[in-house]
Amino acid sequence: MTEARGLRVGIVGCGYWGSKHVRVMQSLANVDEVVLIDGRADRIDSLRRGLPGARTFEDLPSALPAVDAVVLATPPTTHAPLALAAMAAGKHVLVEKPMATTSADGRRLVAAAGEAGVTLMVGHTFEHNAAVAKLRQLILQGDLGDLYNIDTARLNLGLYQSDVNVIFDLAPHDISIIINLLGQAPESVQAWAACHAHRRLEDMAYLRLFYPSLNLTANIHVSWLDPCKVRRVTVVGSKKMAVYDDLAADERIRVFDRGVTSPVDDEDLTQPPMAYRYGDITVPYLDFEEPLMVQDKHFVDCILTGGRPATHGDNGLAVVEVLEALQISLSEGRAVALDELRLGVGQDQSGPDERGVLIGSSR
């Protein structure tokens, strides 16, 4: 529990996404001060126009005495060491996705949070999105029937990262959404990816998450090299189908009363092989609030009350394990069971190289 005064929250990494955290944090009633932490003077100068009295620091170690909690919006390969340093100093941590780049580091973070008695939360923003919550509700209520498959696409022209490939950059969003929708991590995964415009980092990938106990496969397509910006999740069930389009302004979720049925006599070759059903398209009402605002407020509330975050460290670790298994699959050209990570099989095939760049062997 943190004392009753408002929090001092440091934003580590004040670039594109970190600046959004600055905007949100300064609007929260229980945050007394937002501290800017970045080694780039141009970023600090830009943000100080809106926060003229803000304290600034060039690095995390020098800022730690001035904050109660930190938000880490830095490159993925820096997440684990920065989070460990913050928690060792007794600071609460909200770390952006992915929480770490290896499951071993993910487990270290979870253990460190428990030992220090601090809040560790992961920035899986879409789990705080009203559209994802509605989609999960439709599944749990059985509105879609038995699930056949989940298909996601997260495509754009850029933005290329310098330290991780497109899988570690974009896929955490969809992996966390799928785990949230189904209530569990996959048993095994398989990946295919390629480098096109970048000579070392895969910039497009097709991923499969296998759920044999649910008789279901989830497919993920991510790309930095696509002419169209796409943020879409499709859930196909035996009764209905639902599409969540995060780029839609007013109709983020559309439920299609459509499907197919087998003919009564499937041996009668004079009849069509399937019968098609076309019904209404409905748009569920969403009480929508900016997900980042919901997420950051939840982080602050958990610090003040001692509550467990919805996207806690174990949640972040589950996504990191899937990512690491996908990286092994990419390197070895095979399906990889998540249980292999606990047994140490193939783990030397993934992770950052000597320059701190996370790459796979596929080219």
C-alpha positions in Angstrom: 0.0 0.0 0.0 1.2 3.5 -0.9 0.5 6.4 1.5 -2.6 8.5 0.9 -0.9 11.4 -1.0 -1.0 11.3 -4.8 1.6 9.4 -6.8 4.7 10.7 -8.5 4.9 8.7 -11.8 7.9 8.7 -14.0 7.5 8.1 -17.7 10.7 6.4 -19.0 10.9 6.9 -22.7 9.0 10.0 -23.9 8.7 9.1 -27.6 5.5 8.4 -29.5 3.9 6.1 -27.0 5.5 7.4 -23.9 4.1 10.9 -24.6 0.6 9.4 -24.6 1.2 8.1 -21.1 2.4 11.6 -20.1 -0.9 13.1 -21.3 -3.0 10.4 -19.6 -1.1 10.4 -16.3 -1.2 14.1 -15.9 -5.0 14.0 -16.1 -5.5 11.5 -13.3 -6.7 12.8 -10.0 -4.5 10.5 -7.9 -1.3 11.5 -9.7 0.3 14.6 -8.2 3.4 14.7 -10.5 4.5 13.3 -13.8 8.3 13.1 -14.2 9.8 13.0 -17.6 12.7 10.5 -18.1 14.5 10.4 -21.4 18.0 11.0 -22.7 16.9 12.8 -25.8 16.6 16.5 -25.1 14.3 17.1 -28.1 11.6 14.8 -26.6 11.8 16.4 -23.2 11.7 20.0 -24.7 8.6 19.1 -26.7 6.7 17.7 -23.7 7.7 20.5 -21.4 5.8 23.0 -23.5 2.6 21.4 -22.1 4.2 20.7 -18.7 6.4 23.7 -18.0 7.1 22.8 -14.4 7.8 19.1 -14.9 11.0 17.6 -13.5 13.2 15.9 -16.0 15.9 13.3 -15.8 18.2 11.8 -18.4 18.0 8.2 -17.1 16.1 6.0 -14.7 18.7 5.6 -11.9 18.9 9.4 -11.3 15.1 9.6 -11.4 14.3 6.8 -8.9 14.4 9.0 -5.7 11.9 11.3 -7.3 9.2 8.8 -8.2 6.8 6.3 -6.6 6.1 4.4 -9.8 7.4 4.2 -13.4 5.9 3.5 -16.8 8.5 1.9 -19.1 7.8 2.9 -22.8 11.3 2.0 -24.0 12.6 -0.6 -26.6 11.6 -4.1 -25.7 15.1 -5.4 -25.0 15.4 -2.7 -22.2 12.2 -3.7 -20.4 13.6 -6.4 -18.1 16.7 -4.6 -16.8 14.9 -1.3 -16.3 11.9 -3.0 -14.6 14.3 -5.0 -12.3 16.1 -1.8 -11.3 12.9 0.0 -10.6 11.4 -2.8 -8.5 14.7 -3.3 -6.6 14.3 0.3 -5.5 10.7 -0.4 -4.3 9.0 1.3 -7.3 5.8 0.1 -8.9 6.1 -0.7 -12.6 3.9 -0.5 -15.6 5.9 -2.0 -18.5 4.9 -1.8 -22.1 4.4 -4.9 -24.2 6.2 -7.3 -24.5 7.1 -7.4 -20.8 10.4 -9.1 -21.7 12.0 -10.7 -24.7 12.6 -14.1 -23.0 10.4 -16.2 -20.7 13.4 -16.4 -18.3 13.4 -12.7 -17.9 9.7 -12.6 -17.6 9.9 -15.0 -14.7 12.5 -12.9 -13.1 10.2 -9.9 -13.3 7.3 -11.7 -11.7 9.6 -13.0 -8.9 11.1 -9.6 -8.3 7.7 -8.0 -8.0 6.7 -10.5 -5.4 9.9 -10.1 -3.4 9.7 -6.3 -3.4 5.9 -6.2 -2.7 5.3 -3.8 -5.6 2.7 -3.7 -8.4 3.9 -5.1 -11.7 1.5 -4.4 -14.6 1.9 -5.0 -18.3 0.7 -2.6 -21.0 -1.6 -5.0 -22.8 -3.8 -2.1 -23.8 -6.4 -4.0 -25.8 -7.4 -6.0 -22.7 -8.8 -2.7 -21.4 -10.7 -2.1 -24.6 -14.5 -2.1 -24.4 -14.7 -3.9 -27.8 -12.5 -6.8 -26.6 -14.6 -7.1 -23.4 -17.8 -7.2 -25.5 -16.3 -9.8 -27.8 -15.4 -11.9 -24.8 -18.9 -11.5 -23.4 -20.4 -12.8 -26.7 -18.2 -15.8 -26.5 -18.8 -16.6 -22.9 -22.6 -16.2 -23.3 -22.6 -18.7 -26.2 -24.0 -16.1 -28.6 -21.5 -17.3 -31.3 -22.0 -21.0 -30.6 -19.1 -23.4 -30.7 -16.0 -21.6 -31.8 -14.4 -22.7 -35.1 -11.5 -20.3 -35.4 -10.1 -16.9 -34.6 -8.3 -14.9 -37.2 -6.5 -11.6 -36.6 -4.6 -9.1 -38.9 -2.4 -6.3 -37.7 -0.9 -4.7 -40.7 0.7 -1.4 -41.7 3.5 0.2 -43.7 6.0 0.5 -40.8 6.9 1.4 -38.1 10.1 -0.7 -38.3 11.8 -1.3 -34.9 15.5 -1.4 -34.3 15.7 -4.2 -31.7 12.9 -6.7 -32.3 11.2 -8.2 -35.3 7.5 -7.8 -36.3 6.4 -10.7 -34.2 7.7 -9.2 -31.0 6.5 -5.7 -32.0 2.9 -6.3 -33.2 1.9 -9.9 -32.2 1.8 -9.2 -28.4 -1.5 -7.3 -29.0 -3.2 -10.2 -30.8 -1.8 -12.9 -28.5 -3.0 -11.0 -25.4 -6.4 -10.5 -27.1 -6.7 -14.2 -28.0 -5.7 -15.4 -24.5 -8.2 -13.0 -23.0 -11.0 -14.2 -25.3 -10.3 -17.9 -24.7 -9.2 -17.6 -21.0 -6.1 -19.6 -21.6 -2.8 -19.8 -23.4 -2.3 -22.1 -26.5 -0.7 -25.5 -26.0 1.6 -25.1 -29.0 2.4 -22.6 -31.8 4.0 -22.4 -35.2 5.5 -19.4 -37.1 6.5 -18.5 -40.6 8.1 -15.2 -41.3 10.4 -13.4 -43.8 12.7 -10.5 -44.1 12.0 -8.3 -47.1 12.8 -4.6 -46.7 15.0 -5.2 -43.6 18.0 -7.5 -44.0 18.0 -8.9 -40.4 14.5 -8.4 -38.9 11.5 -10.3 -40.1 9.0 -7.7 -41.3 6.0 -10.0 -42.0 4.8 -13.1 -40.3 2.0 -15.7 -40.2 1.5 -17.3 -36.8 -0.7 -20.2 -35.6 -1.8 -20.8 -32.0 -3.1 -24.3 -31.4 -5.9 -25.1 -28.8 -6.5 -28.8 -29.2 -8.6 -28.9 -26.0 -11.0 -26.4 -27.6 -10.7 -27.9 -31.0 -9.7 -24.5 -32.3 -6.8 -22.8 -34.0 -6.1 -19.0 -33.9 -4.3 -17.4 -36.8 -2.3 -14.1 -36.6 -1.0 -12.1 -39.6 1.4 -9.2 -38.7 3.3 -7.0 -41.1 5.3 -3.8 -41.3 5.1 -4.1 -45.1 1.5 -3.7 -46.2 -0.1 -0.8 -48.1 -3.2 -0.8 -45.8 -3.5 -0.3 -42.1 -5.6 -3.1 -40.7 -6.5 -3.9 -37.1 -9.1 -6.7 -37.2 -10.1 -9.7 -35.2 -12.6 -12.2 -36.7 -14.3 -14.9 -34.5 -16.2 -17.6 -36.4 -18.7 -19.7 -34.5 -21.3 -22.4 -35.3 -24.2 -19.9 -34.7 -22.8 -16.5 -35.6 -19.6 -14.7 -36.6 -18.2 -11.5 -35.1 -15.7 -9.0 -36.5 -13.9 -6.4 -34.3 -12.4 -3.6 -36.4 -10.4 -1.3 -34.2 -10.2 1.3 -37.0 -14.0 1.6 -37.2 -15.2 4.8 -35.6 -18.7 3.8 -34.7 -19.1 0.1 -35.4 -16.1 -1.5 -33.8 -17.9 -4.8 -33.4 -20.4 -6.3 -36.0 -22.1 -9.6 -35.3 -23.2 -11.5 -38.4 -26.0 -14.0 -38.2 -24.5 -16.1 -40.9 -23.2 -19.6 -41.2 -23.4 -22.9 -43.0 -25.2 -26.2 -42.4 -24.6 -29.6 -43.8 -27.4 -31.2 -45.8 -29.5 -33.9 -44.3 -28.4 -36.4 -46.9 -24.7 -35.7 -47.5 -24.5 -38.7 -49.9 -26.9 -37.1 -52.4 -24.5 -35.7 -54.9 -27.3 -33.9 -56.7 -27.6 -31.5 -53.8 -25.2 -28.6 -52.8 -22.6 -29.7 -50.3 -23.7 -27.0 -47.8 -26.6 -24.8 -47.1 -25.9 -21.1 -46.3 -27.7 -19.0 -43.8 -27.8 -15.2 -44.1 -29.4 -13.2 -41.3 -29.1 -9.8 -39.7 -25.9 -7.8 -38.9 -26.1 -6.3 -35.5 -23.8 -3.7 -33.9 -23.6 -4.1 -30.1 -23.5 -0.9 -28.0 -20.1 -0.2 -26.5 -19.6 2.1 -23.5 -16.3 3.1 -25.0 -13.5 4.9 -23.1 -9.9 5.4 -24.3 -8.2 2.1 -23.4 -5.0 3.8 -22.4 -6.9 6.0 -19.9 -8.6 2.9 -18.5 -5.3 1.0 -18.2 -3.3 3.8 -16.6 -6.1 4.6 -14.1 -6.3 0.9 -13.2 -2.5 0.9 -12.6 -2.7 3.9 -10.2 -5.8 2.4 -8.4 -4.0 -0.9 -7.9 -1.0 0.9 -6.4 -3.2 2.8 -4.0 -5.4 -0.1 -3.0 -2.9 -3.0 -3.2 -5.2 -4.7 -5.8 -4.0 -7.1 -8.4 -3.9 -5.7 -11.9 -6.0 -7.2 -14.6 -2.9 -7.5 -16.8 -0.5 -8.5 -14.0 3.0 -10.0 -14.4 1.7 -13.6 -14.9 -0.4 -12.2 -17.7 2.6 -10.6 -19.3 4.7 -13.8 -18.9 2.0 -15.9 -20.7 2.4 -13.6 -23.7 6.2 -13.7 -23.6 6.1 -17.5 -23.5 4.0 -17.6 -26.6 6.4 -15.1 -28.3 9.5 -17.1 -27.4 7.9 -20.4 -28.6 7.1 -18.6 -31.9 10.7 -17.5 -32.2 11.9 -21.0 -31.6 9.4 -22.3 -34.2 10.7 -19.7 -36.7 14.3 -20.7 -36.1 13.7 -24.5 -36.2 10.9 -24.7 -38.7 8.5 -26.7 -36.6 5.6 -26.5 -34.2 6.7 -25.8 -30.6 4.8 -26.8 -27.5 4.9 -24.2 -24.7 5.8 -26.9 -22.2 9.2 -27.1 -24.0 10.1 -23.7 -22.5 9.8 -25.0 -19.0 12.0 -28.0 -20.0 14.6 -25.7 -21.7 14.3 -27.3 -25.1 15.4 -25.1 -28.0 15.7 -21.9 -25.8 19.2 -21.2 -27.1 17.8 -20.6 -30.5 16.1 -17.4 -29.6 16.7 -14.1 -27.8 18.9 -11.1 -28.5 22.1 -11.4 -30.4 25.4 -9.8 -29.3 24.1 -6.4 -30.4 20.9 -6.8 -28.4 18.8 -7.3 -31.5 16.2 -10.0 -31.4 16.3 -12.0 -34.6 15.4 -15.4 -36.0 17.4 -17.6 -38.4 14.7 -17.5 -41.1 15.5 -15.2 -44.0 
